[in-house]
Amino acid sequence: MSSGRGSERVLMLLEWFSSQTRSISLAEASAALKAPKSSVLNLLRMLVDMNYVERDGDSAYRLVRLPGEVSAGGGAHGTLVRRCEPAVHAAVMASKESGFIAVVDGAYVRYLCKILPEREIRYDRNIEIPRRAIQVSSGIAIMTGLSDAALADEAAKAEAEGLGDAAALIARVEEARSVGYSVTRRGIVEGAAGVAAPLRDASGDVVGALNIAGPAARLAENLDDIIAIVRAGAAEASAALGWRGEDPRA
């Protein structure tokens, strides 16, 4: 492979990778580039060494970041943030409250980014502090993507740790699954509240949540509007991730 052709293929691979929202195999990358697997494998190894791509198991790769882009939180969520941030910005503008993108990391929620509104009194969450998924609206929204068996397992673990009744947790997640969003009227931080809706990738899997949070009294006064904004924002962000399912605004 000439150096010119190799450089072109690196750019083609990054361009194609940026359109994917899931891990991809060597075979898929080879087919997309119409290039031999051996050549594409060398490119993938180079991108891994340069921290643009990371291995996902034994036979898959996922994009961490593009050139000039810092990986969110040190994890492999660069594509998620890049594609969903415009929807979060729009939700913040519409609600005039703080917006976040959240993912689940084990039993905890990790916030990848926050966008603050232009208003004097606003909720500025410290996103460096992890929250238990079962205790926040983002975590409940993401847990709607669990199977019934996995949800029951998580609820049992939470009850064993003294974090609430398992049946009540399951009921809360099932309600969020039914209506398409989760509301926390009184958050872990006193005086704060939030609304979150799940983000889905091209396969329909829940990969995160869009969360709007603010002072509890103000969110309570505007709850219906905030719910509509969050659902619309999550639908827009999910579409950016490739989801082509039913739009909850319909």
Secondary structure as UniProt FT lines:
FT   HELIX           3..17
FT   TURN            18..19
FT   STRAND          24..25
FT   HELIX           26..33
FT   HELIX           37..49
FT   TURN            50..51
FT   STRAND          53..55
FT   STRAND          60..63
FT   TURN            67..68
FT   HELIX           72..74
FT   HELIX           78..95
FT   STRAND          98..105
FT   TURN            106..107
FT   STRAND          108..115
FT   TURN            127..128
FT   STRAND          131..132
FT   HELIX           133..135
FT   HELIX           137..143
FT   TURN            144..145
FT   HELIX           148..160
FT   TURN            161..162
FT   HELIX           166..179
FT   STRAND          182..184
FT   TURN            190..191
FT   STRAND          192..200
FT   TURN            202..203
FT   STRAND          206..215
FT   HELIX           216..221
FT   HELIX           223..240
FT   TURN            241..242
FT   TURN            248..249
//
